[in-house]
Each structure stands twice: as structure tokens, then as C-alpha cells.
Amino acid sequence: MKQIIVIIAVIFPLALYGQAIVEGDVNREYLADLLKERVDSLRAEKGLHALKRDKTLDKAAKNHAAYIIKTGSFGHFQEDNPKMRTPRQRIVHYGGDYRITAENVLQSFLLIPVMSFYDDLDYTKLDTYPKAAAELAEGWSTSPGHYRNIMMDRFTHTGMAISYDPKTNIVYAVQVFGGEE
């Protein structure tokens, strides 16, 4: 009796898993995942543990990323939203009860030349997901306050979100941290 072996292959769109960013169609979740990996790599270089992804912190980060894109108000505070004004209020709103919290926010541009944090401030085009994640992580690592948040060993959990404006190619990254001690 002959056996027939059927191989089912799932082929992911080359634009996504082939790493290229397509204008107007940015996979924000994928970019957030890669950015978290880059942040964890920075922590590993200093002997720190990887941060655990937390759905509550993800919700707080997504809320703020959506707020930034909607209002154009870049920063850590939602001045016109008293119940969600601070990063901590957003975390608590979504059910988080961490003793210590922090937030990193960064803005850059996709698919147009930007000043690179890597290449001695030369210009680069963030046209692949790995390149965009590397530049965003590097941007945080060159800022003392953001870097301090990344390297704080008391943080155990994180949430990540990316928002993107296809009209301007602006991308915003939000990372929220939580810890128990």
C-alpha cells in the first residue's frame, strides 16, 4: 500500500516576515514584539533578566499610543483625560497593581530618511522591521531617563505598543514597565 504524505506549508507574506515595511500597512504588533526583543537584548548585555510581557501593561501602552496618534500630543501625560492622565493611572485603570511603574515614549519616521542613533548621526531609512526596532531601542538607550527605565532590575514586566500615522509616516513607540519591589 502506498503512503501519501501531504505537506502543508504556510507561506507568510514576504513583506511582513521578509522584514520589509510597506508604506501605509505597518504591522504594529510585529514591530512591538521586535522592539521588546531589542530592549531585552540591552538588558541581557548587563546581566538582567528579560521582561515578561503583561496584557494589562500592553493595554496601558496601547491606550497611550492611540492617544498620541489621535491628539498629536507627544509626551507621558494625557492632560485632557484626568482619569488616564499619568502612566500609573492608565496601568491602574486596566487592572495593574504594580508597586513601581514607568513609561518610555519615542517618536520616529518610517520609510523616510531619519538621523540614525547607530551610525554617528548619519541618515538612514527605517524600511525594515528589524531596522526600525533597532533604531527605536537605540533611541531609548541613548536617553539617560529612558535607559534607566530599561535597566532598572526592579522592573519585571512590560507592555509595548506602536502607533503609526500613514499620512506622515510617523511611528510612536510606548513601553510601560511594572515591578513589585
CYANA upper distance limits for C-alpha pairs under 8 A (distance plus 0.5 A):
 12 PHE  CA     16 LEU  CA      7.84
 12 PHE  CA     17 TYR  CA      6.89
 13 PRO  CA     17 TYR  CA      6.90
 13 PRO  CA     18 GLY  CA      7.94
 14 LEU  CA     18 GLY  CA      4.95
 14 LEU  CA     19 GLN  CA      7.84
 14 LEU  CA     20 ALA  CA      8.21
 15 ALA  CA     19 GLN  CA      6.55
 15 ALA  CA     20 ALA  CA      5.47
 15 ALA  CA     21 ILE  CA      6.97
 15 ALA  CA     22 VAL  CA      7.23
 16 LEU  CA     20 ALA  CA      6.64
 16 LEU  CA     21 ILE  CA      7.43
 16 LEU  CA     27 ASN  CA      7.96
 19 GLN  CA    128 THR  CA      5.61
 19 GLN  CA    129 TYR  CA      5.85
 19 GLN  CA    130 PRO  CA      7.33
 20 ALA  CA    127 ASP  CA      6.50
 20 ALA  CA    128 THR  CA      4.78
 20 ALA  CA    129 TYR  CA      6.85
 21 ILE  CA     25 ASP  CA      8.04
 21 ILE  CA     26 VAL  CA      6.82
 21 ILE  CA    111 LEU  CA      8.21
 21 ILE  CA    127 ASP  CA      5.78
 21 ILE  CA    128 THR  CA      5.53
 21 ILE  CA    129 TYR  CA      6.71
 22 VAL  CA     26 VAL  CA      6.88
 22 VAL  CA    127 ASP  CA      8.38
 23 GLU  CA    111 LEU  CA      7.64
 23 GLU  CA    166 PRO  CA      7.55
 23 GLU  CA    169 ASN  CA      8.25
 24 GLY  CA    166 PRO  CA      5.25
 24 GLY  CA    167 LYS  CA      8.27
 24 GLY  CA    169 ASN  CA      8.28
 25 ASP  CA    166 PRO  CA      8.20
 26 VAL  CA    164 TYR  CA      7.85
 27 ASN  CA     31 LEU  CA      6.91
 28 ARG  CA     32 ALA  CA      6.57
 28 ARG  CA    161 ALA  CA      7.83
 28 ARG  CA    162 ILE  CA      5.82
 28 ARG  CA    163 SER  CA      7.22
 28 ARG  CA    164 TYR  CA      8.10
 29 GLU  CA     33 ASP  CA      6.69
 29 GLU  CA    161 ALA  CA      7.71
 29 GLU  CA    162 ILE  CA      7.66
 30 TYR  CA     34 LEU  CA      6.79
 30 TYR  CA    129 TYR  CA      8.36
 31 LEU  CA     35 LEU  CA      6.57
 31 LEU  CA    129 TYR  CA      6.44
 31 LEU  CA    130 PRO  CA      8.34
 31 LEU  CA    132 ALA  CA      8.19
 31 LEU  CA    133 ALA  CA      6.86
 31 LEU  CA    162 ILE  CA      7.75
 32 ALA  CA     36 LYS  CA      6.68
 32 ALA  CA    133 ALA  CA      8.23
 32 ALA  CA    160 MET  CA      6.28
 32 ALA  CA    161 ALA  CA      6.23
 32 ALA  CA    162 ILE  CA      6.50
 32 ALA  CA    173 ALA  CA      8.22
 33 ASP  CA     37 GLU  CA      6.87
 33 ASP  CA    160 MET  CA      8.19
 34 LEU  CA     38 ARG  CA      6.83
 34 LEU  CA    129 TYR  CA      8.00
 34 LEU  CA    130 PRO  CA      7.24
 34 LEU  CA    133 ALA  CA      6.32
 35 LEU  CA     39 VAL  CA      6.74
 35 LEU  CA    133 ALA  CA      5.13
 35 LEU  CA    134 ALA  CA      7.51
 35 LEU  CA    136 LEU  CA      7.68
 35 LEU  CA    137 ALA  CA      6.88
 36 LYS  CA     40 ASP  CA      6.60
 36 LYS  CA    160 MET  CA      7.63
 37 GLU  CA     41 SER  CA      6.65
 38 ARG  CA     42 LEU  CA      6.87
 38 ARG  CA    133 ALA  CA      7.40
 38 ARG  CA    134 ALA  CA      6.96
 38 ARG  CA    137 ALA  CA      6.66
 39 VAL  CA     43 ARG  CA      6.88
 39 VAL  CA    137 ALA  CA      6.57
 39 VAL  CA    150 ILE  CA      7.47
 40 ASP  CA     44 ALA  CA      6.56
 40 ASP  CA     49 HIS  CA      8.06
 40 ASP  CA     50 ALA  CA      5.52
 40 ASP  CA     51 LEU  CA      7.14
 41 SER  CA     45 GLU  CA      6.76
 41 SER  CA     50 ALA  CA      8.37
 42 LEU  CA     46 LYS  CA      7.53
 42 LEU  CA    150 ILE  CA      8.48
 43 ARG  CA     47 GLY  CA      6.98
 43 ARG  CA     48 LEU  CA      5.49
 43 ARG  CA     49 HIS  CA      7.22
 43 ARG  CA     50 ALA  CA      7.33
 43 ARG  CA    150 ILE  CA      7.49
 43 ARG  CA    151 MET  CA      6.48
 44 ALA  CA     48 LEU  CA      5.57
 44 ALA  CA     49 HIS  CA      6.85
 44 ALA  CA     50 ALA  CA      7.52
 46 LYS  CA    151 MET  CA      8.45
 48 LEU  CA    151 MET  CA      8.06
 48 LEU  CA    153 ASP  CA      7.02
 49 HIS  CA    153 ASP  CA      8.33
 50 ALA  CA    156 THR  CA      8.29
 51 LEU  CA    155 PHE  CA      7.87
 51 LEU  CA    156 THR  CA      5.72
 51 LEU  CA    157 HIS  CA      5.42
 51 LEU  CA    158 THR  CA      6.47
 52 LYS  CA    156 THR  CA      6.76
 52 LYS  CA    157 HIS  CA      5.03
 52 LYS  CA    158 THR  CA      6.56
 53 ARG  CA     57 LEU  CA      8.33
 53 ARG  CA     58 ASP  CA      8.15
 53 ARG  CA    157 HIS  CA      6.26
 53 ARG  CA    158 THR  CA      5.63
 53 ARG  CA    159 GLY  CA      6.29
 54 ASP  CA     58 ASP  CA      6.62
 54 ASP  CA    157 HIS  CA      6.58
 54 ASP  CA    158 THR  CA      6.28
 54 ASP  CA    159 GLY  CA      6.18
 55 LYS  CA     59 LYS  CA      6.71
 55 LYS  CA    159 GLY  CA      7.33
 56 THR  CA     60 ALA  CA      6.98
 56 THR  CA     91 ILE  CA      7.40
 56 THR  CA     94 TYR  CA      6.24
 56 THR  CA     95 GLY  CA      6.89
 56 THR  CA     96 GLY  CA      6.48
 56 THR  CA    159 GLY  CA      7.90
 57 LEU  CA     61 ALA  CA      6.64
 57 LEU  CA     91 ILE  CA      6.64
 57 LEU  CA     94 TYR  CA      8.27
 57 LEU  CA     96 GLY  CA      7.59
 57 LEU  CA    157 HIS  CA      8.42
 57 LEU  CA    158 THR  CA      6.50
 57 LEU  CA    159 GLY  CA      4.79
 57 LEU  CA    160 MET  CA      7.97
 57 LEU  CA    176 VAL  CA      6.56
 57 LEU  CA    177 PHE  CA      7.73
 57 LEU  CA    178 GLY  CA      8.17
 58 ASP  CA     62 LYS  CA      6.50
 58 ASP  CA    158 THR  CA      7.81
 58 ASP  CA    159 GLY  CA      4.38
 58 ASP  CA    160 MET  CA      5.86
 58 ASP  CA    161 ALA  CA      7.07
 58 ASP  CA    176 VAL  CA      8.01
 59 LYS  CA     63 ASN  CA      6.53
 59 LYS  CA     91 ILE  CA      8.42
 59 LYS  CA     94 TYR  CA      7.22
 59 LYS  CA    159 GLY  CA      7.90
 60 ALA  CA     64 HIS  CA      6.91
 60 ALA  CA     87 PRO  CA      7.98
 60 ALA  CA     90 ARG  CA      5.77
 60 ALA  CA     91 ILE  CA      5.79
 60 ALA  CA     94 TYR  CA      7.08
 60 ALA  CA    159 GLY  CA      7.97
 60 ALA  CA    176 VAL  CA      7.82
 61 ALA  CA     65 ALA  CA      6.61
 61 ALA  CA    159 GLY  CA      6.52
 61 ALA  CA    160 MET  CA      6.19
 61 ALA  CA    161 ALA  CA      5.83
 61 ALA  CA    174 VAL  CA      6.08
 61 ALA  CA    175 GLN  CA      6.59
 61 ALA  CA    176 VAL  CA      6.38
 62 LYS  CA     66 ALA  CA      6.51
 62 LYS  CA    160 MET  CA      7.75
 62 LYS  CA    161 ALA  CA      5.50
 62 LYS  CA    162 ILE  CA      7.74
 62 LYS  CA    163 SER  CA      8.46
 62 LYS  CA    174 VAL  CA      8.08
 63 ASN  CA     67 TYR  CA      6.66
 63 ASN  CA     90 ARG  CA      8.24
 64 HIS  CA     68 ILE  CA      6.64
 64 HIS  CA     78 GLN  CA      8.47
 64 HIS  CA    174 VAL  CA      7.77
 65 ALA  CA     69 ILE  CA      6.87
 65 ALA  CA    161 ALA  CA      6.84
 65 ALA  CA    162 ILE  CA      6.73
 65 ALA  CA    163 SER  CA      5.90
 65 ALA  CA    172 TYR  CA      7.13
 65 ALA  CA    173 ALA  CA      7.49
 65 ALA  CA    174 VAL  CA      6.61
 66 ALA  CA     70 LYS  CA      6.51
 66 ALA  CA    163 SER  CA      6.81
 67 TYR  CA     71 THR  CA      6.43
 67 TYR  CA     72 GLY  CA      8.31
 67 TYR  CA     73 SER  CA      8.19
 67 TYR  CA     78 GLN  CA      8.10
 68 ILE  CA     72 GLY  CA      5.68
 68 ILE  CA     73 SER  CA      5.77
 68 ILE  CA     74 PHE  CA      6.13
 68 ILE  CA     75 GLY  CA      8.32
 68 ILE  CA    172 TYR  CA      8.31
 69 ILE  CA     73 SER  CA      8.21
 69 ILE  CA    163 SER  CA      6.99
 69 ILE  CA    164 TYR  CA      7.64
 69 ILE  CA    165 ASP  CA      7.41
 69 ILE  CA    172 TYR  CA      8.28
 73 SER  CA     78 GLN  CA      8.41
 75 GLY  CA    105 VAL  CA      7.36
 76 HIS  CA     86 THR  CA      7.23
 76 HIS  CA     87 PRO  CA      7.27
 76 HIS  CA    103 GLU  CA      7.85
 76 HIS  CA    104 ASN  CA      8.49
 76 HIS  CA    105 VAL  CA      7.62
 77 PHE  CA     85 ARG  CA      5.69
 77 PHE  CA     86 THR  CA      5.74
 77 PHE  CA     87 PRO  CA      7.72
 78 GLN  CA     82 PRO  CA      7.83
 78 GLN  CA     84 MET  CA      7.00
 78 GLN  CA     85 ARG  CA      4.85
 78 GLN  CA     86 THR  CA      7.23
 79 GLU  CA     85 ARG  CA      6.27
 80 ASP  CA     85 ARG  CA      7.97
 81 ASN  CA     85 ARG  CA      5.95
 83 LYS  CA     89 GLN  CA      7.15
 83 LYS  CA     90 ARG  CA      8.23
 84 MET  CA     89 GLN  CA      5.72
 84 MET  CA     90 ARG  CA      5.44
 84 MET  CA     93 HIS  CA      7.88
 85 ARG  CA     89 GLN  CA      6.98
 85 ARG  CA     90 ARG  CA      7.81
 86 THR  CA     90 ARG  CA      6.90
 87 PRO  CA     91 ILE  CA      6.79
 87 PRO  CA    101 THR  CA      8.16
 87 PRO  CA    102 ALA  CA      7.35
 87 PRO  CA    103 GLU  CA      6.91
 87 PRO  CA    176 VAL  CA      8.11
 88 ARG  CA     92 VAL  CA      6.65
 88 ARG  CA    101 THR  CA      6.86
 88 ARG  CA    102 ALA  CA      7.99
 89 GLN  CA     93 HIS  CA      6.44
 90 ARG  CA     94 TYR  CA      6.94
 91 ILE  CA     95 GLY  CA      7.03
 91 ILE  CA     96 GLY  CA      5.63
 91 ILE  CA     97 ASP  CA      8.06
 92 VAL  CA     96 GLY  CA      5.25
 92 VAL  CA     97 ASP  CA      6.60
 98 TYR  CA    178 GLY  CA      5.93
 98 TYR  CA    179 GLY  CA      5.97
 98 TYR  CA    180 GLU  CA      6.06
 99 ARG  CA    178 GLY  CA      7.86
 99 ARG  CA    179 GLY  CA      6.56
 99 ARG  CA    180 GLU  CA      5.57
 99 ARG  CA    181 GLU  CA      6.85
100 ILE  CA    155 PHE  CA      8.12
100 ILE  CA    178 GLY  CA      6.25
100 ILE  CA    179 GLY  CA      5.70
100 ILE  CA    180 GLU  CA      6.91
100 ILE  CA    181 GLU  CA      7.43
101 THR  CA    155 PHE  CA      8.30
101 THR  CA    176 VAL  CA      7.78
101 THR  CA    177 PHE  CA      5.78
101 THR  CA    178 GLY  CA      5.09
101 THR  CA    179 GLY  CA      7.01
102 ALA  CA    149 ASN  CA      7.22
102 ALA  CA    176 VAL  CA      6.34
102 ALA  CA    177 PHE  CA      5.59
102 ALA  CA    178 GLY  CA      7.38
103 GLU  CA    149 ASN  CA      8.08
103 GLU  CA    174 VAL  CA      7.58
103 GLU  CA    175 GLN  CA      6.08
103 GLU  CA    176 VAL  CA      4.88
103 GLU  CA    177 PHE  CA      6.55
104 ASN  CA    140 TRP  CA      8.07
104 ASN  CA    146 HIS  CA      6.27
104 ASN  CA    149 ASN  CA      8.04
104 ASN  CA    173 ALA  CA      8.38
104 ASN  CA    174 VAL  CA      6.18
104 ASN  CA    175 GLN  CA      5.52
104 ASN  CA    176 VAL  CA      6.94
105 VAL  CA    172 TYR  CA      7.59
105 VAL  CA    173 ALA  CA      6.09
105 VAL  CA    174 VAL  CA      5.08
105 VAL  CA    175 GLN  CA      7.00
106 LEU  CA    136 LEU  CA      7.63
106 LEU  CA    139 GLY  CA      8.04
106 LEU  CA    140 TRP  CA      7.83
106 LEU  CA    172 TYR  CA      6.13
106 LEU  CA    173 ALA  CA      5.69
106 LEU  CA    174 VAL  CA      7.21
107 GLN  CA    170 ILE  CA      7.43
107 GLN  CA    171 VAL  CA      6.27
107 GLN  CA    172 TYR  CA      5.04
107 GLN  CA    173 ALA  CA      6.97
108 SER  CA    114 VAL  CA      8.05
108 SER  CA    136 LEU  CA      8.06
108 SER  CA    170 ILE  CA      6.29
108 SER  CA    171 VAL  CA      5.88
108 SER  CA    172 TYR  CA      7.06
109 PHE  CA    113 PRO  CA      8.26
109 PHE  CA    114 VAL  CA      7.19
109 PHE  CA    126 LEU  CA      7.76
109 PHE  CA    168 THR  CA      8.43
109 PHE  CA    169 ASN  CA      5.93
109 PHE  CA    170 ILE  CA      4.96
109 PHE  CA    171 VAL  CA      6.10
110 LEU  CA    125 LYS  CA      7.44
110 LEU  CA    126 LEU  CA      5.53
110 LEU  CA    127 ASP  CA      6.81
110 LEU  CA    132 ALA  CA      7.90
110 LEU  CA    169 ASN  CA      5.82
110 LEU  CA    170 ILE  CA      6.88
110 LEU  CA    171 VAL  CA      7.17
111 LEU  CA    125 LYS  CA      6.04
111 LEU  CA    126 LEU  CA      5.82
111 LEU  CA    127 ASP  CA      5.52
111 LEU  CA    169 ASN  CA      7.50
112 ILE  CA    124 THR  CA      8.50
112 ILE  CA    125 LYS  CA      5.88
112 ILE  CA    126 LEU  CA      7.48
112 ILE  CA    169 ASN  CA      8.22
113 PRO  CA    123 TYR  CA      6.24
113 PRO  CA    124 THR  CA      5.68
113 PRO  CA    125 LYS  CA      5.02
113 PRO  CA    126 LEU  CA      7.89
114 VAL  CA    123 TYR  CA      5.70
114 VAL  CA    124 THR  CA      5.96
114 VAL  CA    125 LYS  CA      6.64
114 VAL  CA    126 LEU  CA      8.19
115 MET  CA    121 LEU  CA      5.76
115 MET  CA    122 ASP  CA      6.07
115 MET  CA    123 TYR  CA      4.88
115 MET  CA    124 THR  CA      6.76
116 SER  CA    120 ASP  CA      7.44
116 SER  CA    121 LEU  CA      5.34
116 SER  CA    122 ASP  CA      6.03
116 SER  CA    123 TYR  CA      5.97
116 SER  CA    124 THR  CA      6.28
116 SER  CA    135 GLU  CA      7.39
117 PHE  CA    121 LEU  CA      6.14
117 PHE  CA    135 GLU  CA      6.91
117 PHE  CA    138 GLU  CA      6.58
117 PHE  CA    139 GLY  CA      6.54
117 PHE  CA    142 THR  CA      8.17
118 TYR  CA    135 GLU  CA      7.58
118 TYR  CA    138 GLU  CA      7.48
119 ASP  CA    123 TYR  CA      8.22
126 LEU  CA    131 LYS  CA      6.33
126 LEU  CA    132 ALA  CA      5.56
126 LEU  CA    135 GLU  CA      8.43
127 ASP  CA    131 LYS  CA      7.52
127 ASP  CA    132 ALA  CA      7.55
128 THR  CA    132 ALA  CA      6.68
129 TYR  CA    133 ALA  CA      6.59
130 PRO  CA    134 ALA  CA      6.53
131 LYS  CA    135 GLU  CA      6.67
132 ALA  CA    136 LEU  CA      6.65
133 ALA  CA    137 ALA  CA      6.61
134 ALA  CA    138 GLU  CA      6.48
135 GLU  CA    139 GLY  CA      6.49
136 LEU  CA    140 TRP  CA      7.00
136 LEU  CA    173 ALA  CA      8.03
137 ALA  CA    141 SER  CA      6.67
138 GLU  CA    142 THR  CA      6.70
139 GLY  CA    143 SER  CA      7.20
140 TRP  CA    146 HIS  CA      5.73
140 TRP  CA    147 TYR  CA      6.27
141 SER  CA    146 HIS  CA      7.10
141 SER  CA    147 TYR  CA      5.19
141 SER  CA    150 ILE  CA      8.43
142 THR  CA    146 HIS  CA      8.46
142 THR  CA    147 TYR  CA      7.34
143 SER  CA    147 TYR  CA      6.34
144 PRO  CA    148 ARG  CA      6.50
145 GLY  CA    149 ASN  CA      6.98
146 HIS  CA    150 ILE  CA      6.91
147 TYR  CA    151 MET  CA      6.63
148 ARG  CA    152 MET  CA      6.46
149 ASN  CA    177 PHE  CA      8.21
154 ARG  CA    179 GLY  CA      6.14
154 ARG  CA    180 GLU  CA      7.63
154 ARG  CA    181 GLU  CA      6.61
155 PHE  CA    177 PHE  CA      6.71
155 PHE  CA    178 GLY  CA      5.87
155 PHE  CA    179 GLY  CA      4.72
155 PHE  CA    180 GLU  CA      7.91
156 THR  CA    177 PHE  CA      8.10
156 THR  CA    178 GLY  CA      6.72
156 THR  CA    179 GLY  CA      5.63
156 THR  CA    180 GLU  CA      8.11
157 HIS  CA    177 PHE  CA      6.35
157 HIS  CA    178 GLY  CA      5.65
157 HIS  CA    179 GLY  CA      6.88
158 THR  CA    175 GLN  CA      7.32
158 THR  CA    176 VAL  CA      5.96
158 THR  CA    177 PHE  CA      5.02
158 THR  CA    178 GLY  CA      6.64
159 GLY  CA    175 GLN  CA      6.15
159 GLY  CA    176 VAL  CA      5.57
159 GLY  CA    177 PHE  CA      7.12
160 MET  CA    173 ALA  CA      7.96
160 MET  CA    174 VAL  CA      6.26
160 MET  CA    175 GLN  CA      5.08
160 MET  CA    176 VAL  CA      6.98
161 ALA  CA    173 ALA  CA      6.45
161 ALA  CA    174 VAL  CA      5.74
161 ALA  CA    175 GLN  CA      7.08
162 ILE  CA    171 VAL  CA      7.38
162 ILE  CA    172 TYR  CA      6.08
162 ILE  CA    173 ALA  CA      5.16
162 ILE  CA    174 VAL  CA      6.83
163 SER  CA    171 VAL  CA      6.25
163 SER  CA    172 TYR  CA      5.68
163 SER  CA    173 ALA  CA      7.19
164 TYR  CA    169 ASN  CA      7.24
164 TYR  CA    170 ILE  CA      6.28
164 TYR  CA    171 VAL  CA      4.96
164 TYR  CA    172 TYR  CA      6.86
165 ASP  CA    169 ASN  CA      5.93
165 ASP  CA    170 ILE  CA      5.87
165 ASP  CA    171 VAL  CA      7.04
166 PRO  CA    170 ILE  CA      7.72
